[in-house]
Amino acid sequence: AQSVAQPEDQVNVAEGNPLTVKCTYSVSGNPYLFWYVQYPNRGLQFLLKYITGDNLVKGSYGFEAEFNKSQTSFHLKKPSALVSDSALYFCAVRSVQTGANNLFFGTGTRLTVIP
Amino acid sequence: ETGVTQTPRHLVMGMTNKKSLKCEQHLGHNAMYWYKQSAKKPLELMFVYNFKEQTENNSVPSRFSPECPNSSHLFLHLHTLQPEDSALYLCASSSGMPSGETQYFGPGTRLLVL
């Protein structure tokens, strides 16, 4: 079975501080991993993905994520948070081996950046 | 968000009504998806179409009926819905190639069933 856990419903961080949004996954075989962001009244916007290669993936708006196979984690990070980063963040996974293109999403983490 | 568009953006309907949600993608993709987003729950995949053929029906009740006339358009026909069907319905598309391709989402239709 494939699943994603985002252990924190809410993360608060001060503007200018580094931020981390946590994600762990469970999948048969190797994973494809994704981060999406959702602003109010909008759809999900793609941020970054891990397919293969370098464990550190860089994406849009200065975000990056590190794939850790031993800890089955794919935490989202940014060195310096902006107020405009406040949004709902979703981690998603699918198995390389299944061949299907179905994504499994976490429940989301609401990030609030405090001015 | 011009890559994937959805109409209407908001919809209020009674339990006896029939309505349809429309999704259009302008990305040249071959796979399209319907998701249901409810508060505090993971996105629920409802249907998947690859090259106009339905490849996934995730145990969705028959009161939801998808239609994919071509690779650019996807509909979700609604009839005799229940209040618990109130949610944000998201459409997505991807290239259809099984290599970790990215899904791109529309803005969603906020549905309220009274």
gemmi code that builds the backbone of each chain (N, CA, C; Angstrom):
import gemmi

chains = {
    "A": [
        ("ALA", (0.844, -1.195, 0.000), (0.000, 0.000, 0.000), (0.881, 1.248, 0.000)),
        ("GLN", (0.386, 2.272, -0.653), (1.124, 3.520, -0.735), (0.436, 4.561, 0.145)),
        ("SER", (1.218, 5.320, 0.878), (0.640, 6.353, 1.728), (1.674, 7.422, 2.043)),
        ("VAL", (1.163, 8.552, 2.484), (1.999, 9.685, 2.869), (1.522, 10.195, 4.211)),
        ("ALA", (2.456, 10.529, 5.078), (2.120, 11.114, 6.370), (2.748, 12.493, 6.476)),
        ("GLN", (1.922, 13.453, 6.795), (2.407, 14.793, 7.114), (2.033, 15.016, 8.582)),
        ("PRO", (2.996, 14.847, 9.480), (2.676, 14.763, 10.905), (2.194, 16.064, 11.531)),
        ("GLU", (2.424, 17.165, 10.866), (2.029, 18.465, 11.430), (0.908, 19.074, 10.614)),
        ("ASP", (-0.234, 19.339, 11.278), (-1.325, 20.029, 10.594), (-0.973, 21.491, 10.349)),
        ("GLN", (-0.189, 22.048, 11.271), (0.095, 23.490, 11.243), (1.559, 23.717, 11.591)),
        ("VAL", (2.211, 24.574, 10.832), (3.575, 25.006, 11.134), (3.600, 26.536, 11.110)),
        ("ASN", (4.113, 27.109, 12.167), (4.262, 28.565, 12.238), (5.752, 28.901, 12.268)),
        ("VAL", (6.132, 29.903, 11.504), (7.533, 30.317, 11.478), (7.595, 31.829, 11.281)),
        ("ALA", (8.591, 32.450, 11.874), (8.763, 33.886, 11.719), (9.396, 34.201, 10.363)),
        ("GLU", (8.976, 35.305, 9.797), (9.544, 35.736, 8.518), (11.055, 35.861, 8.620)),
        ("GLY", (11.741, 35.332, 7.622), (13.196, 35.375, 7.610), (13.858, 34.162, 8.219)),
        ("ASN", (13.095, 33.379, 8.981), (13.638, 32.152, 9.573), (13.527, 30.993, 8.591)),
        ("PRO", (14.366, 29.964, 8.789), (14.223, 28.778, 7.926), (12.955, 28.020, 8.276)),
        ("LEU", (12.385, 27.359, 7.259), (11.183, 26.571, 7.495), (11.391, 25.140, 7.023)),
        ("THR", (10.695, 24.229, 7.713), (10.682, 22.822, 7.328), (9.264, 22.310, 7.445)),
        ("VAL", (8.790, 21.641, 6.399), (7.496, 20.955, 6.418), (7.796, 19.475, 6.200)),
        ("LYS", (7.353, 18.651, 7.137), (7.775, 17.250, 7.152), (6.849, 16.342, 6.347)),
        ("CYS", (7.463, 15.313, 5.770), (6.723, 14.311, 5.006), (7.447, 12.985, 5.103)),
        ("THR", (6.716, 11.936, 5.439), (7.243, 10.573, 5.349), (6.296, 9.762, 4.476)),
        ("TYR", (6.830, 8.725, 3.874), (6.035, 7.995, 2.897), (6.200, 6.486, 3.092)),
        ("SER", (5.270, 5.768, 2.520), (5.335, 4.308, 2.469), (4.945, 3.885, 1.058)),
        ("VAL", (5.824, 3.111, 0.437), (5.562, 2.707, -0.939), (6.292, 1.400, -1.217)),
        ("SER", (5.758, 0.597, -2.119), (6.440, -0.619, -2.551), (7.473, -0.250, -3.595)),
        ("GLY", (8.716, -0.576, -3.335), (9.757, -0.260, -4.291), (10.208, 1.186, -4.174)),
        ("ASN", (10.697, 1.709, -5.282), (11.218, 3.083, -5.284), (10.099, 4.095, -5.486)),
        ("PRO", (10.268, 5.272, -4.875), (9.209, 6.277, -4.967), (9.507, 7.398, -5.962)),
        ("TYR", (8.426, 7.954, -6.503), (8.452, 9.288, -7.056), (7.784, 10.167, -6.007)),
        ("LEU", (8.386, 11.292, -5.661), (7.882, 12.148, -4.579), (7.663, 13.558, -5.083)),
        ("PHE", (6.609, 14.178, -4.600), (6.198, 15.497, -5.088), (5.805, 16.388, -3.910)),
        ("TRP", (6.003, 17.674, -4.095), (5.428, 18.688, -3.217), (4.585, 19.648, -4.052)),
        ("TYR", (3.389, 19.930, -3.508), (2.491, 20.905, -4.107), (2.125, 21.942, -3.050)),
        ("VAL", (1.754, 23.135, -3.518), (1.280, 24.188, -2.626), (-0.100, 24.644, -3.100)),
        ("GLN", (-0.949, 24.963, -2.133), (-2.296, 25.430, -2.461), (-2.569, 26.733, -1.722)),
        ("TYR", (-2.819, 27.788, -2.496), (-3.217, 29.067, -1.927), (-4.737, 29.111, -1.833)),
        ("PRO", (-5.284, 29.981, -1.001), (-6.745, 30.032, -0.824), (-7.499, 30.157, -2.135)),
        ("ASN", (-8.530, 29.340, -2.273), (-9.413, 29.357, -3.440), (-8.678, 29.068, -4.751)),
        ("ARG", (-7.597, 28.338, -4.649), (-6.827, 27.981, -5.851), (-6.600, 26.477, -5.885)),
        ("GLY", (-6.211, 25.987, -7.045), (-5.832, 24.585, -7.156), (-4.434, 24.362, -6.639)),
        ("LEU", (-3.950, 23.131, -6.765), (-2.611, 22.797, -6.316), (-1.589, 23.223, -7.365)),
        ("GLN", (-0.518, 23.843, -6.881), (0.571, 24.236, -7.771), (1.793, 23.379, -7.492)),
        ("PHE", (2.398, 22.857, -8.540), (3.582, 22.017, -8.418), (4.778, 22.837, -7.940)),
        ("LEU", (5.489, 22.289, -6.938), (6.694, 22.945, -6.421), (7.962, 22.240, -6.869)),
        ("LEU", (8.019, 20.927, -6.637), (9.219, 20.173, -6.985), (8.917, 18.684, -6.916)),
        ("LYS", (9.857, 17.897, -7.464), (9.693, 16.453, -7.411), (11.046, 15.763, -7.376)),
        ("TYR", (11.045, 14.563, -6.782), (12.201, 13.690, -6.802), (11.857, 12.490, -7.665)),
        ("ILE", (12.710, 12.244, -8.664), (12.529, 11.074, -9.519), (13.691, 10.117, -9.300)),
        ("THR", (14.885, 10.630, -9.480), (16.091, 9.843, -9.283), (17.264, 10.797, -9.216)),
        ("GLY", (18.453, 10.289, -8.821), (19.631, 11.144, -8.846), (19.890, 11.822, -7.516)),
        ("ASP", (20.294, 13.071, -7.571), (20.680, 13.833, -6.382), (19.534, 13.861, -5.372)),
        ("ASN", (19.875, 13.565, -4.125), (18.840, 13.518, -3.092), (18.282, 14.891, -2.752)),
        ("LEU", (19.010, 15.950, -3.048), (18.536, 17.307, -2.777), (17.932, 17.866, -4.064)),
        ("VAL", (16.658, 18.177, -3.972), (15.925, 18.667, -5.143), (15.574, 20.133, -4.928)),
        ("LYS", (15.846, 20.941, -5.908), (15.498, 22.364, -5.826), (14.284, 22.635, -6.701)),
        ("GLY", (13.380, 23.497, -6.181), (12.156, 23.768, -6.917), (11.852, 25.239, -7.018)),
        ("SER", (10.566, 25.519, -7.190), (10.115, 26.888, -7.386), (10.164, 27.691, -6.096)),
        ("TYR", (10.255, 29.016, -6.247), (10.145, 29.974, -5.144), (11.182, 29.750, -4.037)),
        ("GLY", (12.330, 29.158, -4.361), (13.390, 28.972, -3.386), (13.241, 27.764, -2.493)),
        ("PHE", (12.220, 26.931, -2.760), (12.024, 25.724, -1.965), (12.956, 24.608, -2.426)),
        ("GLU", (13.277, 23.730, -1.490), (14.037, 22.530, -1.791), (13.556, 21.407, -0.886)),
        ("ALA", (13.866, 20.176, -1.275), (13.475, 19.028, -0.463), (14.569, 17.988, -0.557)),
        ("GLU", (14.731, 17.253, 0.534), (15.768, 16.237, 0.587), (15.160, 14.856, 0.719)),
        ("PHE", (15.478, 13.996, -0.222), (15.025, 12.618, -0.201), (15.956, 11.811, 0.701)),
        ("ASN", (15.391, 11.140, 1.699), (16.166, 10.300, 2.602), (15.565, 8.905, 2.579)),
        ("LYS", (16.211, 8.003, 1.868), (15.626, 6.678, 1.673), (15.570, 5.878, 2.967)),
        ("SER", (16.597, 5.989, 3.791), (16.628, 5.194, 5.015), (15.545, 5.627, 6.003)),
        ("GLN", (15.213, 6.908, 5.983), (14.167, 7.413, 6.870), (12.831, 7.556, 6.147)),
        ("THR", (12.776, 7.156, 4.900), (11.574, 7.295, 4.053), (10.941, 8.675, 4.242)),
        ("SER", (11.784, 9.685, 4.102), (11.287, 11.055, 4.286), (11.613, 11.914, 3.080)),
        ("PHE", (10.854, 12.989, 2.971), (11.032, 13.948, 1.862), (10.579, 15.307, 2.391)),
        ("HIS", (11.340, 15.860, 3.311), (10.961, 17.111, 3.967), (11.200, 18.313, 3.059)),
        ("LEU", (10.270, 19.241, 3.116), (10.358, 20.476, 2.319), (11.031, 21.553, 3.166)),
        ("LYS", (11.949, 22.292, 2.539), (12.693, 23.305, 3.290), (12.845, 24.571, 2.476)),
        ("LYS", (13.058, 25.669, 3.235), (13.390, 26.941, 2.616), (14.254, 27.712, 3.606)),
        ("PRO", (15.360, 28.290, 3.168), (16.293, 28.927, 4.102), (15.718, 30.158, 4.803)),
        ("SER", (14.855, 30.897, 4.109), (14.347, 32.140, 4.676), (12.888, 32.312, 4.253)),
        ("ALA", (11.982, 32.199, 5.217), (10.551, 32.215, 4.901), (10.046, 33.621, 4.589)),
        ("LEU", (9.091, 33.687, 3.686), (8.404, 34.937, 3.342), (6.941, 34.833, 3.771)),
        ("VAL", (6.353, 35.988, 4.077), (4.925, 35.996, 4.428), (4.095, 35.377, 3.307)),
        ("SER", (4.515, 35.610, 2.071), (3.779, 35.083, 0.915), (3.883, 33.568, 0.779)),
        ("ASP", (4.726, 32.922, 1.580), (4.808, 31.458, 1.578), (3.662, 30.830, 2.371)),
        ("SER", (2.911, 31.625, 3.077), (1.795, 31.103, 3.872), (0.771, 30.442, 2.947)),
        ("ALA", (0.537, 29.164, 3.160), (-0.333, 28.390, 2.280), (-0.458, 26.979, 2.846)),
        ("LEU", (-1.156, 26.133, 2.092), (-1.323, 24.719, 2.453), (-0.395, 23.899, 1.559)),
        ("TYR", (0.404, 23.049, 2.175), (1.411, 22.279, 1.443), (1.081, 20.789, 1.492)),
        ("PHE", (1.162, 20.157, 0.328), (0.851, 18.740, 0.203), (2.053, 17.976, -0.337)),
        ("CYS", (2.327, 16.856, 0.308), (3.321, 15.900, -0.159), (2.575, 14.760, -0.850)),
        ("ALA", (3.172, 14.198, -1.907), (2.518, 13.110, -2.631), (3.561, 12.095, -3.085)),
        ("VAL", (3.124, 10.854, -3.241), (4.032, 9.772, -3.642), (3.338, 8.852, -4.634)),
        ("ARG", (4.124, 8.276, -5.517), (3.655, 7.132, -6.281), (4.821, 6.183, -6.466)),
        ("SER", (4.493, 4.941, -6.688), (5.523, 3.918, -6.816), (6.051, 3.872, -8.246)),
        ("VAL", (7.355, 3.750, -8.373), (7.961, 3.584, -9.687), (7.516, 2.270, -10.304)),
        ("GLN", (7.345, 1.263, -9.455), (7.137, -0.087, -9.964), (5.715, -0.335, -10.458)),
        ("THR", (4.726, 0.372, -9.933), (3.348, 0.019, -10.270), (3.017, 0.335, -11.712)),
        ("GLY", (3.677, 1.320, -12.270), (3.370, 1.693, -13.637), (2.154, 2.587, -13.769)),
        ("ALA", (1.363, 2.666, -12.721), (0.200, 3.545, -12.767), (0.623, 4.956, -12.392)),
        ("ASN", (-0.133, 5.945, -12.872), (0.252, 7.322, -12.583), (-0.589, 7.934, -11.475)),
        ("ASN", (-1.088, 7.099, -10.564), (-1.901, 7.610, -9.466), (-1.020, 8.127, -8.354)),
        ("LEU", (-1.307, 9.333, -7.913), (-0.595, 9.933, -6.797), (-1.366, 9.731, -5.502)),
        ("PHE", (-0.633, 9.499, -4.412), (-1.233, 9.414, -3.088), (-0.764, 10.623, -2.295)),
        ("PHE", (-1.727, 11.372, -1.782), (-1.438, 12.634, -1.109), (-1.533, 12.504, 0.399)),
        ("GLY", (-0.778, 13.360, 1.109), (-0.955, 13.533, 2.535), (-2.137, 14.450, 2.813)),
        ("THR", (-2.391, 14.678, 4.088), (-3.526, 15.506, 4.495), (-3.220, 16.989, 4.448)),
        ("GLY", (-1.983, 17.330, 4.199), (-1.623, 18.736, 4.077), (-1.113, 19.342, 5.381)),
        ("THR", (-0.239, 20.326, 5.236), (0.291, 21.096, 6.359), (0.086, 22.571, 6.060)),
        ("ARG", (-0.572, 23.243, 6.983), (-0.786, 24.675, 6.789), (0.395, 25.438, 7.361)),
        ("LEU", (1.071, 26.160, 6.500), (2.220, 26.975, 6.900), (1.790, 28.416, 7.069)),
        ("THR", (2.099, 28.979, 8.221), (1.844, 30.397, 8.476), (3.173, 31.073, 8.775)),
        ("VAL", (3.499, 32.071, 7.978), (4.726, 32.842, 8.197), (4.319, 34.154, 8.852)),
        ("ILE", (4.869, 34.385, 10.031), (4.475, 35.531, 10.843), (5.409, 36.711, 10.577)),
        ("PRO", (4.830, 37.858, 10.238), (5.685, 39.019, 9.905), (6.509, 39.476, 11.113)),
    ],
    "B": [
        ("GLU", (-2.508, 29.489, -13.887), (-3.541, 28.460, -13.937), (-4.242, 28.376, -15.278)),
        ("THR", (-3.707, 28.997, -16.287), (-4.366, 28.935, -17.574), (-4.152, 27.594, -18.227)),
        ("GLY", (-3.211, 26.758, -17.709), (-2.966, 25.457, -18.294), (-4.155, 24.530, -18.150)),
        ("VAL", (-4.790, 24.518, -16.992), (-5.956, 23.681, -16.741), (-7.062, 24.586, -16.191)),
        ("THR", (-8.177, 24.630, -16.887), (-9.280, 25.474, -16.455), (-10.463, 24.615, -16.043)),
        ("GLN", (-11.239, 25.129, -15.100), (-12.418, 24.420, -14.622), (-13.586, 25.387, -14.521)),
        ("THR", (-14.759, 24.932, -14.937), (-15.988, 25.699, -14.791), (-17.122, 24.798, -14.339)),
        ("PRO", (-18.047, 25.331, -13.535), (-17.968, 26.632, -12.876), (-16.974, 26.606, -11.714)),
        ("ARG", (-16.653, 27.751, -11.165), (-15.771, 27.790, -10.004), (-16.542, 27.503, -8.715)),
        ("HIS", (-17.817, 27.854, -8.716), (-18.663, 27.605, -7.556), (-19.994, 27.051, -8.054)),
        ("LEU", (-20.559, 26.116, -7.272), (-21.830, 25.517, -7.663), (-22.607, 25.138, -6.408)),
        ("VAL", (-23.856, 25.566, -6.371), (-24.771, 25.166, -5.306), (-25.899, 24.388, -5.969)),
        ("MET", (-26.178, 23.211, -5.453), (-27.234, 22.398, -6.051), (-28.013, 21.638, -4.992)),
        ("GLY", (-29.264, 21.386, -5.314), (-30.085, 20.565, -4.451), (-29.852, 19.099, -4.735)),
        ("MET", (-30.333, 18.258, -3.861), (-30.067, 16.821, -3.981), (-30.758, 16.203, -5.187)),
        ("THR", (-31.764, 16.870, -5.743), (-32.465, 16.303, -6.892), (-31.984, 16.882, -8.216)),
        ("ASN", (-31.056, 17.824, -8.153), (-30.575, 18.468, -9.376), (-29.623, 17.578, -10.169)),
        ("LYS", (-29.455, 17.935, -11.440), (-28.404, 17.366, -12.276), (-27.542, 18.506, -12.785)),
        ("LYS", (-26.247, 18.385, -12.595), (-25.313, 19.400, -13.057), (-24.060, 18.720, -13.583)),
        ("SER", (-23.234, 19.507, -14.276), (-21.976, 18.969, -14.789), (-20.827, 19.913, -14.499)),
        ("LEU", (-19.691, 19.356, -14.168), (-18.450, 20.109, -14.026), (-17.611, 19.888, -15.282)),
        ("LYS", (-16.947, 20.951, -15.698), (-16.134, 20.877, -16.909), (-14.686, 21.189, -16.604)),
        ("CYS", (-13.801, 20.458, -17.262), (-12.370, 20.682, -17.145), (-11.778, 20.697, -18.550)),
        ("GLU", (-10.872, 21.629, -18.785), (-10.182, 21.701, -20.071), (-8.702, 21.940, -19.834)),
        ("GLN", (-7.871, 21.185, -20.525), (-6.431, 21.398, -20.391), (-5.836, 21.824, -21.728)),
        ("HIS", (-4.900, 22.782, -21.637), (-4.292, 23.382, -22.822), (-2.807, 23.050, -22.888)),
        ("LEU", (-2.448, 21.887, -22.327), (-1.041, 21.518, -22.177), (-0.612, 20.400, -23.111)),
        ("GLY", (-1.532, 19.913, -23.925), (-1.202, 18.814, -24.825), (-1.024, 17.490, -24.114)),
        ("HIS", (-1.622, 17.365, -22.943), (-1.480, 16.143, -22.156), (-2.444, 15.050, -22.630)),
        ("ASN", (-2.153, 13.827, -22.181), (-2.978, 12.685, -22.566), (-3.673, 12.001, -21.398)),
        ("ALA", (-3.404, 12.431, -20.190), (-4.053, 11.851, -19.023), (-4.763, 12.949, -18.251)),
        ("MET", (-5.958, 12.634, -17.766), (-6.722, 13.596, -16.985), (-7.332, 12.899, -15.775)),
        ("TYR", (-7.545, 13.682, -14.727), (-7.918, 13.126, -13.421), (-9.010, 13.978, -12.778)),
        ("TRP", (-9.861, 13.329, -11.995), (-10.750, 14.018, -11.071), (-10.364, 13.639, -9.653)),
        ("TYR", (-10.234, 14.656, -8.776), (-9.980, 14.472, -7.357), (-11.066, 15.176, -6.551)),
        ("LYS", (-11.307, 14.639, -5.369), (-12.192, 15.293, -4.402), (-11.342, 15.742, -3.214)),
        ("GLN", (-11.485, 17.008, -2.843), (-10.746, 17.530, -1.693), (-11.723, 17.963, -0.609)),
        ("SER", (-11.662, 17.270, 0.517), (-12.470, 17.613, 1.678), (-11.536, 18.051, 2.799)),
        ("ALA", (-12.069, 18.855, 3.700), (-11.246, 19.384, 4.789), (-10.686, 18.247, 5.636)),
        ("LYS", (-9.415, 18.392, 6.015), (-8.741, 17.468, 6.940), (-8.566, 16.062, 6.387)),
        ("LYS", (-8.769, 15.875, 5.088), (-8.606, 14.551, 4.476), (-7.644, 14.648, 3.301)),
        ("PRO", (-6.952, 13.554, 3.004), (-6.101, 13.579, 1.801), (-6.951, 13.739, 0.552)),
        ("LEU", (-6.342, 14.272, -0.475), (-7.044, 14.313, -1.756), (-7.434, 12.890, -2.142)),
        ("GLU", (-8.682, 12.748, -2.596), (-9.165, 11.437, -2.994), (-9.223, 11.371, -4.512)),
        ("LEU", (-8.452, 10.469, -5.076), (-8.529, 10.252, -6.514), (-9.848, 9.587, -6.841)),
        ("MET", (-10.564, 10.155, -7.822), (-11.857, 9.594, -8.205), (-11.750, 8.801, -9.516)),
        ("PHE", (-11.279, 9.466, -10.538), (-11.225, 8.843, -11.873), (-9.927, 9.250, -12.567)),
        ("VAL", (-9.444, 8.328, -13.432), (-8.296, 8.605, -14.270), (-8.637, 8.211, -15.705)),
        ("TYR", (-8.277, 9.085, -16.630), (-8.416, 8.783, -18.052), (-7.051, 8.898, -18.704)),
        ("ASN", (-6.703, 7.885, -19.482), (-5.491, 7.902, -20.293), (-5.908, 7.759, -21.751)),
        ("PHE", (-5.515, 8.720, -22.561), (-5.865, 8.680, -23.980), (-7.358, 8.403, -24.166)),
        ("LYS", (-8.177, 9.118, -23.409), (-9.638, 9.086, -23.453), (-10.246, 7.817, -22.862)),
        ("GLU", (-9.449, 6.877, -22.415), (-9.982, 5.654, -21.843), (-9.902, 5.716, -20.314)),
        ("GLN", (-10.976, 5.325, -19.662), (-10.963, 5.330, -18.208), (-10.096, 4.185, -17.704)),
        ("THR", (-9.081, 4.508, -16.907), (-8.174, 3.495, -16.387), (-8.275, 3.328, -14.878)),
        ("GLU", (-9.049, 4.183, -14.245), (-9.185, 4.082, -12.791), (-10.545, 4.616, -12.383)),
        ("ASN", (-11.249, 3.839, -11.599), (-12.473, 4.277, -10.948), (-12.308, 3.847, -9.499)),
        ("ASN", (-12.055, 4.817, -8.653), (-11.657, 4.514, -7.288), (-12.876, 4.312, -6.397)),
        ("SER", (-13.727, 3.344, -6.779), (-14.929, 3.016, -5.989), (-15.811, 4.234, -5.762)),
        ("VAL", (-15.993, 4.991, -6.802), (-16.791, 6.213, -6.701), (-18.264, 5.861, -6.897)),
        ("PRO", (-19.164, 6.429, -6.084), (-20.606, 6.144, -6.251), (-21.094, 6.523, -7.640)),
        ("SER", (-22.102, 5.816, -8.090), (-22.593, 6.018, -9.457), (-23.279, 7.366, -9.653)),
        ("ARG", (-23.538, 8.095, -8.605), (-24.118, 9.437, -8.767), (-23.091, 10.420, -9.362)),
        ("PHE", (-21.835, 9.979, -9.442), (-20.794, 10.719, -10.156), (-20.491, 9.960, -11.447)),
        ("SER", (-20.607, 10.641, -12.576), (-20.405, 9.978, -13.854), (-19.431, 10.795, -14.698)),
        ("PRO", (-18.227, 10.275, -14.969), (-17.262, 11.023, -15.762), (-17.475, 10.813, -17.258)),
        ("GLU", (-16.972, 11.784, -18.002), (-17.004, 11.687, -19.458), (-15.756, 12.362, -20.014)),
        ("CYS", (-15.092, 11.700, -20.946), (-13.874, 12.252, -21.533), (-13.980, 12.155, -23.052)),
        ("PRO", (-14.561, 13.162, -23.703), (-14.773, 13.081, -25.151), (-13.491, 13.170, -25.972)),
        ("ASN", (-12.482, 13.812, -25.432), (-11.180, 13.891, -26.108), (-10.115, 14.172, -25.057)),
        ("SER", (-8.872, 14.186, -25.454), (-7.776, 14.308, -24.479), (-7.722, 15.661, -23.800)),
        ("SER", (-8.450, 16.645, -24.313), (-8.382, 17.994, -23.743), (-9.531, 18.303, -22.794)),
        ("HIS", (-10.586, 17.509, -22.831), (-11.781, 17.817, -22.057), (-12.193, 16.664, -21.163)),
        ("LEU", (-12.639, 17.037, -19.981), (-13.113, 16.049, -19.008), (-14.313, 16.645, -18.295)),
        ("PHE", (-15.365, 15.838, -18.165), (-16.568, 16.276, -17.489), (-16.835, 15.373, -16.293)),
        ("LEU", (-17.541, 15.934, -15.328), (-18.044, 15.138, -14.214), (-19.525, 15.465, -14.073)),
        ("HIS", (-20.362, 14.487, -14.430), (-21.808, 14.673, -14.368), (-22.297, 14.264, -12.979)),
        ("LEU", (-23.124, 15.119, -12.413), (-23.579, 14.944, -11.034), (-25.094, 14.789, -10.999)),
        ("HIS", (-25.591, 13.819, -10.264), (-27.043, 13.693, -10.103), (-27.375, 13.016, -8.780)),
        ("THR", (-28.425, 13.490, -8.158), (-28.908, 13.015, -6.850), (-27.783, 12.921, -5.834)),
        ("LEU", (-27.058, 14.029, -5.704), (-25.955, 14.049, -4.756), (-26.444, 14.170, -3.321)),
        ("GLN", (-25.539, 13.907, -2.393), (-25.810, 13.980, -0.970), (-25.032, 15.157, -0.360)),
        ("PRO", (-25.469, 15.661, 0.768), (-24.735, 16.774, 1.393), (-23.265, 16.450, 1.646)),
        ("GLU", (-22.935, 15.199, 1.929), (-21.540, 14.847, 2.188), (-20.684, 14.892, 0.929)),
        ("ASP", (-21.303, 15.106, -0.214), (-20.542, 15.267, -1.450), (-20.031, 16.703, -1.612)),
        ("SER", (-20.438, 17.576, -0.739), (-19.942, 18.956, -0.768), (-18.428, 18.942, -0.548)),
        ("ALA", (-17.707, 19.563, -1.466), (-16.242, 19.525, -1.414), (-15.695, 20.392, -2.540)),
        ("LEU", (-14.378, 20.448, -2.618), (-13.700, 21.065, -3.758), (-13.321, 19.948, -4.722)),
        ("TYR", (-13.760, 20.064, -5.958), (-13.453, 19.044, -6.959), (-12.374, 19.595, -7.877)),
        ("LEU", (-11.273, 18.865, -7.910), (-10.107, 19.301, -8.657), (-9.881, 18.409, -9.869)),
        ("CYS", (-9.570, 19.051, -10.967), (-9.186, 18.346, -12.179), (-7.674, 18.510, -12.355)),
        ("ALA", (-7.027, 17.501, -12.894), (-5.596, 17.571, -13.167), (-5.307, 16.889, -14.493)),
        ("SER", (-4.147, 17.210, -15.052), (-3.713, 16.524, -16.268), (-2.226, 16.249, -16.185)),
        ("SER", (-1.778, 15.270, -16.956), (-0.351, 14.968, -17.052), (-0.080, 14.406, -18.444)),
        ("SER", (1.194, 14.248, -18.748), (1.551, 13.839, -20.100), (1.056, 12.439, -20.422)),
        ("GLY", (0.906, 11.605, -19.393), (0.454, 10.240, -19.630), (1.587, 9.257, -19.774)),
        ("MET", (2.826, 9.762, -19.746), (3.966, 8.869, -19.848), (4.324, 8.381, -18.449)),
        ("PRO", (4.485, 7.076, -18.262), (4.729, 6.529, -16.912), (6.167, 6.699, -16.467)),
        ("SER", (6.575, 7.930, -16.239), (7.965, 8.166, -15.831), (8.040, 9.265, -14.790)),
        ("GLY", (7.112, 9.243, -13.864), (7.140, 10.247, -12.812), (6.694, 11.609, -13.290)),
        ("GLU", (5.831, 11.604, -14.295), (5.401, 12.892, -14.827), (4.583, 13.664, -13.794)),
        ("THR", (4.616, 14.977, -13.932), (3.953, 15.871, -12.996), (2.498, 16.043, -13.387)),
        ("GLN", (1.623, 16.061, -12.402), (0.233, 16.398, -12.628), (0.044, 17.895, -12.383)),
        ("TYR", (-0.688, 18.519, -13.292), (-0.985, 19.940, -13.184), (-2.475, 20.111, -12.915)),
        ("PHE", (-2.769, 20.942, -11.910), (-4.126, 21.047, -11.412), (-4.828, 22.320, -11.879)),
        ("GLY", (-6.139, 22.199, -12.018), (-6.969, 23.366, -12.220), (-7.314, 24.018, -10.888)),
        ("PRO", (-8.054, 25.133, -10.919), (-8.387, 25.862, -9.698), (-9.480, 25.206, -8.868)),
        ("GLY", (-10.203, 24.261, -9.459), (-11.221, 23.552, -8.710), (-12.614, 24.155, -8.843)),
        ("THR", (-13.615, 23.331, -8.557), (-15.009, 23.765, -8.441), (-15.449, 23.509, -7.012)),
        ("ARG", (-15.866, 24.577, -6.341), (-16.363, 24.440, -4.967), (-17.837, 24.080, -5.039)),
        ("LEU", (-18.181, 22.873, -4.616), (-19.545, 22.370, -4.711), (-20.200, 22.326, -3.340)),
        ("LEU", (-21.409, 22.848, -3.284), (-22.217, 22.780, -2.062), (-23.535, 22.103, -2.411)),
        ("VAL", (-23.826, 21.017, -1.726), (-25.057, 20.272, -1.944), (-25.993, 20.524, -0.757)),
        ("LEU", (-27.158, 21.053, -1.075), (-28.111, 21.389, -0.001), (-29.182, 20.332, 0.138)),
    ],
}
model = gemmi.Model(1)
for chain_id, residues in chains.items():
    chain = gemmi.Chain(chain_id)
    for i, (resn, *xyz) in enumerate(residues, 1):
        res = gemmi.Residue()
        res.name, res.seqid = resn, gemmi.SeqId(i, " ")
        for name, pos in zip(("N", "CA", "C"), xyz):
            atom = gemmi.Atom()
            atom.name, atom.element = name, gemmi.Element(name[0])
            atom.pos, atom.b_iso = gemmi.Position(*pos), 0.0
            res.add_atom(atom)
        chain.add_residue(res)
    model.add_chain(chain)
structure = gemmi.Structure()
structure.add_model(model)
structure.setup_entities()
